[in-house]
Amino acid sequence: MNAAGLTRYHFARSGIYSRRMTPTSGTKYDSWSREDLIARLVQIEQAKFRPVPKPDRPSTVASAPSSSSTSTSISTSTSTKLFHFAAQPRRKIALKFCYSGWEYGGLAYQNVPTPLPTVEGVMFDAFAKARLIDPEAGMDGCGWEKCGRTDRGVSAAGQVISLWVRSALKGEHGGEAVERVGAPTEVHEEAGIEKQPLPGVDEDPFPSFDLTDEVPSNTSTSTTLSPPKPAFEHDYLAILNRILPPTIRILAWSPVKPTFSARYACTYRHYKYFFSNHDNSLDIPLIQDAASRLVGEHDFRNLCKLDPAKQITIFTRRILRAEIDEVQGSEGMYVLNLVGSAFLYHQVRHIMAILLLVGSGLEHPSVVSSLLNVSPNTETSRPNDPPLEVVDRKPEYQMADALPLMLWECGYPPDELDWRTNSTYGTPQSLGVDGSGSELYHQMQSIWTRSQIYTVLDQHFLQASSRHHPSPTPVFPVKSKEELQGRTTMLNVPLGGGVFKRASKYVEVLNRSRIEHFEVTNERWRLGKGARKEERKREVANDDSEE
């Protein structure tokens, strides 16, 4: 062992072996003063944490070690990889998806905290995590548009959104435009986020999804021309469904024109409202009679929720179809199929509330015609109908429950969309080729099978309770109003979804108190909350201009 000390090798956190000198007896430090030793320690600490610039290209030749005996190892930190959103090609697409409404606080993204997450909020986070959109640009930056808004508790099986997303294509493929936008803007990778594999996924969770900007060099020297390979787009369905929760599933995607709007290009919206008639408490022909009166163009101010903040003054909407059908494979279940060009706030749930009252025998089917008759001679009565009443202000009544309501389909012109589930161009078909989508189908089938188990369990709970608590005498449907006179028991007025409103007596809808005219409520809001809101906007604008 020499006087210079014992040489030891230390594996630093950077993964590089560095050399350390362990002093032995008789080194030069024995004669150093206390002040010199402290100064030397400070020098070593400063050198230890001094950053080392990373070379532009990784060198293939190892650098020679320092010849200084006092040199120490310098730990190198991993450089933050940059991702350029604006440097990537992007395209506009439409997505069709479904979601379980009872798990969320509605579809629309909210700027304030909500008790439950919103569907758009969860989806936006998934797009951002997959780097399909720039989270810093927000929804406006990607042109996010939805077809129809659904409120808290309402589900959808065919909701559609349109937006600009990152593309893997570098030009035009099959007439589909792919563009590059702007100059590169540096976006840092997520820091401090532990990247873990998604449950049930062993391979790369983002197949064919390159997150780097490096162009691989071609080291081949062969001059043989290979046949053109099919163009692959990002597998939007696989990427998003692996990030999203099982209560939100992307069903298909379609390339669209840059001017396409999921909202304004929609030609119709199809809603379904499911209801049970296992105990034959509803008169289905009466409900069908009342629903048929909705078809056509009518003023629905009495069959929706009036929101003065929206300042709506035109309540005319066109209903294309309103039918009551049995649900295939579900005995005793029925569905209202309601198709229209557009709908008002809570319109379907208000309509269903009135239809359930008609089916219970508490209201005549003509009540629908009266509620649509907002001015004299607006509606025409049918044979055997009582005289129609003019109802220019909405009577007070409770809308139906949200759980059974579903947005089933959003309709578009056939040349606007080309729904597909794969990522390869040039295939014979776009949808359902070679079993594509089978994994998603099995997922949905598994959820449906499990829900059937819950149904059977609940059915047996009911059977067990009936052994000790017999079923009461049915009251509905009421055949005549005289049946309700002199009753001492409470009425369970149906609101859909197994929800009831208990009442000691029933007051017909047209005889109830009525809310103020929408013009009055609109004016009050405009002079009150609306004026204060505009004042706050002006104050913020003035503050920004002063800066």
C-alpha positions in Angstrom: 0.0 0.0 0.0 1.6 3.3 -1.0 1.5 6.7 0.7 -1.0 8.1 -1.8 -3.7 6.1 -0.2 -6.0 3.1 -1.0 -7.9 3.4 -4.2 -11.6 2.4 -4.0 -14.3 2.5 -6.6 -17.8 3.8 -5.8 -20.9 3.2 -7.9 -22.6 6.6 -7.8 -26.4 7.2 -8.3 -25.7 8.3 -11.8 -24.7 4.8 -12.6 -21.0 5.7 -13.2 -18.1 4.1 -11.4 -15.9 6.9 -9.9 -12.6 6.7 -8.1 -12.1 7.7 -4.5 -8.9 8.1 -2.5 -9.0 6.8 1.0 -6.2 8.5 3.0 -3.9 6.3 5.1 -1.5 7.2 7.8 1.2 9.6 6.7 -0.8 11.5 4.1 -0.3 15.3 3.6 -3.5 16.0 5.5 -1.7 15.2 8.7 0.1 18.4 8.7 -2.8 20.6 7.6 -4.3 23.1 10.0 -8.0 23.1 11.1 -8.8 26.1 8.8 -7.1 24.5 5.8 -9.1 21.2 6.3 -12.4 23.1 6.6 -11.6 25.0 3.4 -10.8 21.8 1.6 -14.1 20.2 2.7 -16.0 23.2 1.4 -14.2 22.9 -1.9 -15.1 19.3 -2.2 -18.8 19.8 -1.4 -19.1 22.6 -4.0 -17.5 20.4 -6.7 -19.8 17.5 -5.7 -23.0 19.4 -6.4 -21.9 21.5 -9.4 -24.0 20.5 -12.4 -22.3 19.0 -15.4 -23.5 20.0 -18.8 -24.9 17.2 -20.8 -23.4 16.7 -24.3 -25.6 17.1 -27.4 -24.8 13.6 -28.5 -23.8 10.6 -26.5 -20.1 9.9 -27.1 -19.0 6.5 -28.0 -15.5 7.1 -26.6 -15.0 7.0 -22.9 -13.4 10.2 -21.5 -10.1 9.9 -19.7 -10.2 10.2 -15.9 -8.8 13.3 -14.3 -5.1 13.1 -13.3 -5.6 15.3 -10.3 -5.3 13.3 -7.1 -7.7 15.7 -5.3 -10.6 15.3 -7.9 -13.8 13.8 -6.7 -16.8 12.2 -8.3 -19.4 14.5 -9.6 -22.9 13.2 -9.7 -24.9 13.9 -12.9 -28.6 14.4 -12.9 -30.9 13.1 -15.6 -31.8 15.9 -18.0 -35.5 16.6 -18.3 -36.8 15.4 -21.7 -38.8 17.9 -23.6 -41.9 17.3 -25.6 -43.0 19.7 -28.3 -46.8 19.6 -28.8 -46.8 22.3 -31.5 -44.2 20.4 -33.5 -46.5 17.3 -33.8 -48.9 16.7 -36.6 -52.5 16.9 -35.5 -55.9 16.1 -37.0 -59.6 16.6 -36.1 -61.5 13.5 -35.1 -64.9 12.6 -33.7 -65.2 10.1 -30.8 -68.2 8.0 -29.9 -68.3 6.9 -26.2 -70.6 5.7 -23.5 -70.6 6.4 -19.7 -72.5 5.4 -16.6 -74.2 8.6 -15.5 -74.8 7.7 -11.9 -71.0 7.7 -11.3 -70.5 11.3 -12.4 -71.7 14.8 -11.7 -72.8 15.3 -15.3 -71.1 15.4 -18.6 -69.9 19.1 -18.8 -66.6 20.2 -17.3 -67.0 22.5 -14.4 -64.7 25.3 -13.3 -65.7 24.8 -9.7 -65.3 21.7 -7.5 -68.1 19.2 -7.8 -69.1 16.4 -5.4 -68.6 13.9 -8.2 -66.2 14.1 -11.1 -67.6 15.1 -14.5 -67.3 13.0 -17.5 -65.5 15.6 -19.6 -63.1 16.3 -16.7 -62.0 12.7 -16.5 -61.8 12.4 -20.3 -59.7 15.6 -20.6 -57.2 14.3 -18.0 -57.0 11.0 -20.0 -56.3 12.9 -23.3 -53.6 15.0 -21.5 -52.0 11.9 -19.9 -51.8 10.2 -23.3 -50.3 13.4 -24.8 -53.0 13.6 -27.4 -53.8 17.2 -26.5 -51.9 20.0 -24.8 -53.3 20.4 -21.2 -52.0 23.9 -21.0 -54.1 25.0 -23.9 -57.3 23.7 -22.3 -60.5 22.7 -24.1 -60.5 25.8 -26.2 -57.0 25.0 -27.5 -58.1 21.6 -28.9 -61.6 22.8 -30.1 -63.5 20.4 -27.8 -67.2 20.2 -28.7 -69.9 17.8 -27.4 -73.1 16.8 -29.2 -75.5 17.0 -26.3 -75.2 17.8 -22.6 -76.4 15.3 -20.1 -76.9 16.2 -16.4 -75.9 14.5 -13.2 -77.1 10.9 -13.1 -77.9 10.7 -16.9 -76.1 8.1 -18.9 -75.1 7.9 -22.6 -74.5 5.0 -25.0 -73.7 7.1 -28.1 -72.4 10.5 -27.0 -70.1 12.2 -29.5 -67.4 14.8 -29.2 -65.1 16.4 -31.8 -61.6 17.8 -31.1 -58.1 18.2 -32.5 -55.7 15.5 -31.4 -52.1 14.4 -32.0 -51.7 12.3 -35.1 -49.1 9.7 -36.2 -49.6 10.5 -39.9 -47.3 12.9 -41.7 -49.5 14.0 -44.5 -52.8 13.2 -46.2 -54.0 9.6 -46.1 -57.1 8.8 -48.0 -58.1 12.4 -48.4 -57.9 13.0 -44.6 -56.1 16.2 -43.7 -53.3 16.2 -41.2 -51.6 19.4 -40.3 -48.6 20.8 -38.5 -49.2 23.9 -36.5 -47.1 26.7 -35.0 -43.5 26.7 -33.8 -42.2 24.2 -31.3 -43.1 25.1 -27.7 -41.2 23.2 -25.0 -43.3 21.2 -22.6 -41.6 19.3 -19.8 -42.4 15.8 -19.0 -44.4 15.1 -15.9 -42.0 15.3 -12.9 -42.3 13.2 -9.9 -44.9 10.9 -11.3 -44.2 7.3 -10.9 -45.0 5.5 -14.2 -46.7 2.2 -13.3 -48.2 -0.3 -15.7 -52.0 -0.3 -16.0 -53.8 -3.2 -14.4 -54.0 -6.2 -16.7 -51.6 -4.8 -19.2 -48.2 -6.4 -19.5 -47.0 -4.8 -22.7 -46.5 -1.2 -23.6 -49.7 0.6 -22.6 -49.4 3.0 -25.6 -48.8 0.7 -28.7 -47.5 2.5 -31.7 -47.4 5.7 -29.8 -43.9 7.3 -30.0 -43.5 10.1 -27.5 -40.1 11.3 -28.7 -39.2 13.8 -31.4 -36.1 11.9 -32.6 -36.0 10.6 -36.2 -34.3 7.2 -36.4 -31.4 7.1 -38.7 -31.4 4.7 -41.6 -28.3 2.5 -41.3 -29.2 0.1 -44.0 -27.1 0.1 -47.1 -29.5 -2.0 -49.2 -31.0 -0.4 -52.2 -33.8 -2.9 -52.5 -37.2 -1.1 -52.6 -39.6 -2.6 -50.1 -43.4 -2.6 -50.8 -45.3 0.3 -49.2 -46.3 -0.4 -45.7 -49.8 0.4 -44.4 -50.1 3.7 -42.6 -50.8 3.5 -38.9 -52.6 6.1 -36.9 -52.5 6.2 -33.2 -54.7 3.5 -31.7 -57.0 6.1 -30.0 -59.4 3.5 -28.6 -56.7 1.3 -27.0 -54.8 4.3 -25.6 -57.8 6.0 -24.0 -59.6 2.9 -22.8 -56.5 1.8 -20.9 -56.4 5.1 -19.1 -60.1 5.8 -18.6 -62.2 4.1 -15.8 -64.5 1.2 -16.8 -67.5 3.5 -16.5 -66.3 5.5 -19.5 -65.6 3.5 -22.8 -64.5 4.9 -26.1 -66.5 2.9 -28.8 -65.3 4.3 -32.1 -63.5 7.2 -33.7 -63.9 8.9 -37.1 -61.8 11.3 -39.1 -63.7 14.5 -39.8 -63.3 17.7 -41.7 -61.6 20.6 -40.0 -64.9 22.5 -40.0 -66.9 19.6 -38.4 -68.8 20.4 -35.2 -70.1 17.6 -33.1 -72.9 19.9 -31.8 -74.0 21.8 -34.9 -73.6 19.0 -37.4 -75.9 16.7 -35.4 -79.3 16.2 -37.1 -81.1 14.4 -34.3 -80.7 13.1 -30.8 -82.3 9.9 -29.6 -83.1 9.6 -25.9 -84.3 6.5 -24.1 -86.2 6.5 -20.8 -86.7 3.0 -19.2 -89.5 2.2 -16.8 -90.9 -0.9 -15.2 -94.5 -2.2 -15.3 -94.0 -5.6 -13.6 -96.9 -5.1 -11.3 -99.2 -3.7 -14.2 -99.6 -0.4 -12.3 -99.3 1.6 -15.5 -101.7 1.8 -18.5 -99.3 1.5 -21.4 -101.9 2.5 -24.1 -102.7 5.7 -22.2 -99.0 6.5 -22.1 -98.6 5.9 -25.8 -101.6 8.2 -26.5 -100.1 11.0 -24.5 -96.6 10.5 -26.0 -97.9 10.7 -29.6 -99.1 14.2 -28.9 -95.5 15.3 -28.6 -94.6 14.6 -32.2 -94.2 17.7 -34.3 -93.1 21.3 -33.6 -94.4 22.6 -30.3 -93.6 25.1 -27.5 -92.2 23.1 -24.6 -91.9 25.9 -22.0 -94.1 23.9 -19.7 -92.2 20.7 -20.2 -88.7 21.8 -19.2 -86.8 23.5 -16.5 -86.6 27.3 -16.9 -83.2 28.7 -16.2 -83.1 32.5 -16.3 -79.3 32.5 -16.5 -79.6 31.0 -20.1 -82.0 33.9 -21.1 -84.0 31.6 -23.4 -87.0 33.2 -25.0 -87.7 30.6 -27.7 -88.9 27.2 -26.5 -90.0 25.7 -29.8 -88.5 22.3 -30.5 -89.3 19.6 -33.1 -90.0 16.0 -31.9 -89.5 13.4 -34.7 -90.6 10.3 -32.9 -92.2 9.5 -29.5 -93.0 5.8 -29.0 -93.4 3.4 -26.1 -91.8 0.0 -26.8 -91.2 -3.2 -24.8 -87.6 -3.8 -23.9 -86.5 -7.0 -25.7 -85.2 -9.6 -23.2 -86.5 -7.8 -20.1 -89.9 -8.9 -19.2 -92.1 -6.1 -17.8 -89.7 -3.3 -18.9 -90.7 -0.6 -21.3 -88.9 2.3 -22.9 -89.8 5.8 -24.2 -88.0 6.3 -27.5 -87.9 10.1 -27.9 -86.1 11.5 -31.0 -85.8 15.2 -31.7 -83.6 17.7 -33.4 -82.8 19.5 -30.1 -83.9 19.5 -26.5 -84.3 22.0 -23.7 -83.0 21.8 -20.2 -84.4 18.7 -18.4 -87.0 18.4 -21.2 -87.1 14.6 -21.4 -87.4 14.1 -17.6 -90.3 16.6 -17.5 -92.0 14.8 -20.3 -91.6 11.4 -18.6 -93.0 12.8 -15.3 -96.2 13.7 -17.1 -96.4 10.4 -19.0 -96.1 8.4 -15.7 -98.9 10.4 -14.2 -101.0 9.6 -17.3 -100.1 5.9 -17.1 -101.1 5.9 -13.4 -104.5 7.2 -14.3 -104.0 10.4 -12.4 -104.1 12.5 -15.5 -105.9 12.4 -18.8 -103.7 12.1 -22.0 -105.0 15.5 -23.1 -102.9 17.1 -20.3 -100.0 16.9 -22.7 -101.9 18.9 -25.3 -102.9 21.5 -22.7 -99.3 22.0 -21.5 -98.3 22.6 -25.2 -101.2 25.0 -25.7 -99.3 28.1 -24.5 -101.6 30.5 -26.4 -105.2 30.2 -27.8 -105.5 27.7 -30.7 -101.9 26.7 -30.5 -102.9 23.0 -30.2 -105.9 21.1 -31.4 -107.8 18.7 -29.3 -108.6 15.1 -30.2 -112.0 13.3 -30.1 -113.3 12.7 -26.6 -110.7 15.1 -25.1 -111.9 17.7 -22.6 -111.6 21.3 -23.7 -108.0 22.4 -23.9 -106.8 25.0 -21.4 -104.3 27.7 -22.3 -101.3 27.3 -20.1 -98.8 30.1 -20.6 -97.0 29.6 -17.3 -95.6 26.3 -16.1 -97.5 24.4 -13.3 -95.4 23.2 -10.4 -94.6 19.5 -10.6 -91.6 17.3 -10.0 -89.6 15.9 -12.9 -88.8 12.2 -13.3 -85.7 10.5 -11.9 -82.4 10.7 -13.8 -81.2 7.1 -13.5 -83.3 5.5 -16.3 -82.5 8.2 -18.8 -79.9 7.6 -21.6 -78.7 9.5 -24.6 -78.8 6.5 -27.0 -77.7 8.0 -30.3 -76.5 11.2 -32.0 -77.4 11.3 -35.7 -75.2 12.9 -38.4 -75.3 13.0 -42.2 -73.9 9.8 -43.7 -71.0 11.5 -45.5 -69.8 13.3 -42.3 -68.5 10.4 -40.3 -66.7 7.1 -41.0 -66.7 5.2 -37.7 -63.7 2.9 -37.2 -62.1 0.9 -34.4 -58.7 0.1 -35.9 -55.6 2.2 -36.5 -54.6 0.9 -39.9 -55.5 2.6 -43.2 -56.3 0.7 -46.4 -58.2 -2.2 -44.8 -61.3 -3.5 -46.5 -63.5 -2.3 -43.8 -63.1 0.2 -41.0 -65.4 -1.2 -38.4 -65.3 -4.7 -36.9 -62.6 -6.3 -39.1 -61.2 -9.6 -38.0 -62.8 -9.5 -34.6 -61.6 -6.0 -33.8 -63.2 -4.6 -30.7 -63.9 -8.0 -29.3 -62.0 -7.1 -26.1 -64.2 -4.1 -25.5 -67.3 -6.2 -26.2 -66.2 -8.8 -23.7 -65.7 -6.0 -21.1 -69.2 -4.7 -21.7 -70.7 -8.2 -21.6 -68.9 -8.9 -18.3 -70.5 -5.7 -16.8 -73.9 -6.7 -18.1 -73.6 -10.2 -16.7 -72.6 -8.9 -13.3 -75.6 -6.5 -13.3 -77.9 -9.5 -14.0 -76.5 -11.1 -10.9 -77.4 -8.0 -8.9 -80.9 -8.1 -10.4 -81.4 -11.8 -9.4 -80.1 -11.0 -5.9 -82.5 -8.1 -5.4 -85.3 -10.2 -6.7 -84.7 -12.8 -4.0 -84.4 -10.1 -1.4 -87.9 -9.1 -2.4 -89.2 -12.7 -2.3 -87.7 -13.1 1.2 -89.4 -9.9 2.5 -92.7 -10.9 0.9 -92.9 -13.9 3.3 -93.3 -11.6 6.2 -94.6 -8.4 4.5 -97.3 -9.2 2.0 -97.7 -6.9 -1.1 -100.2 -4.1 -0.5 -103.4 -3.9 -2.7 -102.5 -2.1 -5.9 -103.9 1.4 -6.4 -102.7 2.2 -9.9 -103.8 2.6 -12.6 -106.7 4.6 -11.3 -109.8 4.0 -13.4 -111.8 6.9 -12.1 -111.2 9.9 -9.8 -113.9 8.5 -7.4 -111.4 5.8 -6.4 -109.2 8.3 -4.7 -111.9 9.9 -2.7 -112.0 8.9 1.0 -108.6 7.2 0.9 -106.8 7.2 4.3 -103.5 5.6 3.1 -100.7 7.5 1.4 -100.3 7.5 -2.4 -97.0 6.5 -4.0 -96.9 8.7 -7.1 -94.3 7.2 -9.5 -91.3 9.3 -10.6 -89.4 6.6 -12.5 -86.4 4.5 -11.5 -88.2 3.0 -8.5 -88.6 6.5 -6.9 -92.0 7.7 -5.6 -93.4 10.8 -4.1 -95.7 10.1 -1.2 -98.9 12.2 -1.0 -102.0 12.1 1.1 -104.1 13.5 -1.8 -103.4 14.2 -5.4 -103.9 17.6 -7.1 -104.2 17.6 -10.9 -101.3 19.3 -12.7 -103.5 22.0 -14.4 -105.0 22.9 -11.0 -101.6 23.5 -9.3 -99.9 26.8 -8.6 -97.9 28.1 -11.5 -94.5 29.8 -11.6 -93.9 33.2 -13.0 -93.7 33.9 -16.7 -90.3 33.3 -18.2 -90.1 36.9 -19.3 -90.4 38.0 -15.7 -87.8 35.6 -14.4 -85.4 36.5 -17.3 -85.8 40.2 -16.5 -85.2 39.8 -12.8 -82.0 37.8 -13.4 -80.8 40.3 -16.0 -81.2 43.2 -13.6 -79.9 41.2 -10.6 -77.3 38.4 -10.9 -76.7 39.1 -14.6 -75.9 42.8 -14.0 -73.5 41.9 -11.1 -71.8 39.3 -13.3 -71.3 41.8 -16.1 -69.9 44.3 -13.6 -67.3 41.8 -12.3 -66.3 41.1 -15.9 -65.7 44.8 -16.5 -63.7 45.1 -13.3 -61.5 42.2 -14.4 -61.1 43.7 -17.9 -60.1 47.1 -16.4 -57.5 45.5 -14.1 -56.0 43.6 -17.0 -55.8 46.8 -19.2 -54.1 48.7 -16.4 -51.4 46.1 -16.1 
